[in-house]
Amino acid sequence: MSELIRPSTILPSRRTPFTLLTQDGLRLVGEVASPLGERTGSILALHPNPTGGGMMDSHIFKKAANRLPELAGIEIIRFNTRGTESEAGKSEGEYDHGDSERFDVEAAINYAFDFCKVEKLWVMGWSFGTDLALRHAHDSRIQGLILLSPPLKYSKPEALKFWAEDGRPITALIPEFDDYLKPAEAAIAFASIAQMQLINVDEGKHLWVGEPQVYRVLSEITKIIAPQRLPLPVEY
């Protein structure tokens, strides 16, 4: 008998804890959730700002790891940036407003290719994590970016210029009631990136609270990476 997928639902996957070593000598903790069957693609998740409670277990990322490997074959690679703590443990170092976190992003990308043997990797940032993606996820092996609630707080014009010239796809989910960058403002802010798809989410908020918003976010992710697996089931 099927059961409704709830916020606490954990579907089957292969979960592997890992430790990264950054170029500046810090150890960061993380976890990979891989599908038991076919892998349709992989996501490196960059979490919200730890000064506001952001971490690898921030709810959208945790629910993505708990559901998408089974429902869509999508592998989710999560980790705590420097100085950030979750149930998986605390990463070494101190928060640096997105600057030294460059080493964290680069180490995580290398881990995804060298140890996870990813074939198609997207980088997905949420809030502060979108600034990390825009600023530091420039590795040519990446397929593209997925941005959830981008505040553009730490990204300078040169970061946008890079992506405008790069041409790889970027999809951004912009909540109607975002605390930092609402749809009309986002359209202006990202106008220089011709290939960027802005998806305005009615009734959405910065933190994507509530199962309908979670379902919308996970569906949009799946549409990019494994559209053949849509619609995502609501029961399992």
C-alpha positions in Angstrom: 0.0 0.0 0.0 1.4 3.4 -1.0 2.2 6.1 1.6 2.1 9.8 1.1 5.6 11.4 0.8 6.0 13.6 3.9 8.7 16.1 5.1 10.3 13.3 7.1 10.2 10.7 4.3 13.6 9.0 3.5 13.6 6.9 0.3 16.2 4.3 -0.6 19.7 5.5 -1.7 23.3 4.7 -1.0 24.6 7.2 1.5 28.3 7.8 1.8 29.9 10.2 4.3 33.1 11.9 3.1 35.8 14.4 4.1 37.3 17.0 1.8 40.7 18.6 2.1 40.8 22.1 0.7 43.8 23.7 -1.0 44.3 25.9 2.1 44.4 22.8 4.4 40.9 22.6 5.9 38.9 19.4 6.3 35.2 19.7 5.4 32.5 17.1 6.1 29.8 16.0 3.7 27.6 13.2 2.4 26.8 11.7 -1.0 23.3 10.3 -1.6 23.5 8.1 -4.8 20.7 6.2 -6.5 20.6 2.4 -6.2 19.7 2.2 -9.9 20.6 4.4 -12.9 22.3 7.7 -12.2 20.7 10.4 -14.4 22.9 13.2 -13.2 24.6 14.7 -10.1 24.1 17.9 -8.1 26.7 19.6 -5.9 24.6 21.5 -3.3 25.9 24.8 -1.9 24.0 25.7 1.3 22.6 29.0 2.6 24.6 31.3 4.9 25.7 29.6 8.1 25.4 32.9 9.9 21.6 32.4 9.5 21.6 28.7 10.3 22.4 27.4 6.8 24.2 24.1 6.4 24.2 20.9 4.3 21.0 19.8 6.1 19.0 22.9 5.2 15.6 21.5 4.5 15.4 21.7 0.7 18.8 20.0 0.3 18.1 17.4 2.9 14.8 16.5 1.2 16.5 16.5 -2.2 19.0 14.0 -0.8 16.2 11.9 0.8 14.0 11.8 -2.4 15.7 12.5 -5.7 18.1 9.6 -5.9 15.1 7.2 -5.8 12.5 9.3 -7.6 14.6 10.7 -10.3 18.0 8.9 -10.3 19.7 12.2 -9.3 22.8 12.0 -7.0 23.0 14.7 -4.4 26.4 15.8 -3.0 26.2 18.0 0.1 28.9 19.4 2.4 29.4 22.0 5.1 31.5 24.9 4.0 34.2 26.1 6.4 33.1 26.7 9.9 29.7 25.2 9.3 28.1 22.4 11.5 25.3 19.9 11.0 24.5 16.4 12.2 27.3 15.2 9.9 29.8 17.2 11.9 31.6 20.5 11.8 33.9 21.6 9.0 37.2 23.1 10.0 37.9 26.8 9.5 35.9 30.0 9.8 33.2 31.6 7.8 34.7 34.2 5.4 31.7 35.9 3.7 32.1 33.8 0.6 35.8 34.7 -0.1 37.9 31.8 1.2 34.9 29.5 0.5 36.3 29.5 -3.0 38.6 26.7 -1.9 35.6 24.8 -0.5 33.7 24.9 -3.8 36.8 23.9 -5.8 37.6 21.0 -3.5 34.0 19.8 -3.6 33.9 19.9 -7.4 37.2 18.0 -7.6 35.8 15.4 -5.2 32.7 15.0 -7.3 34.8 14.2 -10.4 37.7 12.3 -8.8 35.9 10.2 -6.2 32.2 10.2 -7.2 33.1 9.8 -10.8 30.3 12.0 -11.9 29.5 12.2 -15.6 27.2 15.2 -15.6 27.5 17.7 -12.7 25.3 20.7 -12.0 26.0 23.1 -9.2 23.0 24.1 -7.2 23.2 27.0 -4.8 20.5 28.3 -2.4 20.7 31.9 -1.1 24.3 32.4 0.0 25.1 29.3 -1.9 24.0 31.0 -5.1 26.7 33.6 -4.6 29.3 30.8 -4.1 28.1 29.2 -7.3 28.2 32.4 -9.4 31.6 33.5 -8.0 33.5 30.2 -7.7 31.9 27.4 -9.7 33.7 28.2 -12.9 35.1 24.7 -13.5 34.7 23.9 -17.2 33.5 20.4 -16.4 30.2 21.7 -14.9 27.1 21.4 -17.0 25.5 24.6 -15.5 24.0 26.2 -12.5 20.7 26.0 -10.6 20.0 28.9 -8.3 17.4 29.0 -5.6 16.5 32.4 -4.1 19.6 34.3 -5.3 20.1 37.4 -3.2 23.1 38.7 -5.2 24.6 39.9 -1.9 28.2 38.8 -2.4 28.4 38.6 -6.2 30.0 41.5 -7.9 29.4 42.5 -11.6 32.4 40.5 -12.8 30.8 37.3 -11.5 27.8 38.0 -13.8 30.1 39.0 -16.6 31.8 35.6 -16.4 28.6 33.7 -16.9 27.3 36.1 -19.6 30.4 35.3 -21.6 30.5 31.7 -20.7 27.2 30.7 -22.1 26.5 27.6 -20.0 22.8 27.3 -18.9 21.6 28.8 -15.6 18.2 28.3 -14.1 17.1 30.5 -11.2 14.0 30.0 -9.1 12.8 33.4 -7.9 10.1 33.5 -5.2 7.3 36.0 -5.5 7.8 37.1 -1.9 11.6 36.8 -1.6 13.2 38.7 1.2 16.1 39.9 -1.0 15.5 39.7 -4.8 11.9 39.6 -6.1 11.1 38.7 -9.7 11.0 42.2 -11.2 14.3 43.0 -9.5 15.9 39.7 -10.6 14.9 40.4 -14.3 16.9 43.6 -14.2 19.8 42.2 -12.2 20.4 39.2 -14.5 19.5 40.9 -17.8 23.1 40.6 -19.0 23.0 36.8 -18.9 21.1 36.0 -22.1 21.0 32.2 -21.6 19.7 32.5 -18.0 16.1 31.1 -17.4 14.3 32.9 -14.6 11.4 31.0 -13.2 9.1 33.2 -11.1 7.4 31.1 -8.4 4.0 32.4 -7.3 3.6 32.5 -3.5 7.2 31.4 -3.1 9.3 32.6 -0.2 13.1 32.7 0.3 13.1 29.6 2.5 10.7 27.5 0.4 8.8 26.4 3.5 5.9 24.0 3.0 5.5 20.7 1.1 3.9 22.4 -2.0 7.0 24.6 -2.4 9.4 21.7 -1.8 7.6 19.7 -4.5 7.8 22.7 -6.9 11.6 23.1 -6.3 12.3 19.4 -6.7 10.2 19.2 -9.8 12.1 22.1 -11.4 15.4 20.4 -10.6 14.2 17.2 -12.1 13.0 19.0 -15.2 16.6 20.2 -15.8 18.4 17.0 -15.2 16.0 14.1 -15.7 12.8 15.4 -17.4 11.8 11.8 -18.3 11.2 11.1 -14.6 8.5 13.7 -14.3 6.0 14.1 -12.8 7.5 13.3 -9.4 5.2 11.0 -7.4 3.6 12.3 -4.2 3.3 8.8 -2.9 5.7 5.9 -2.6 
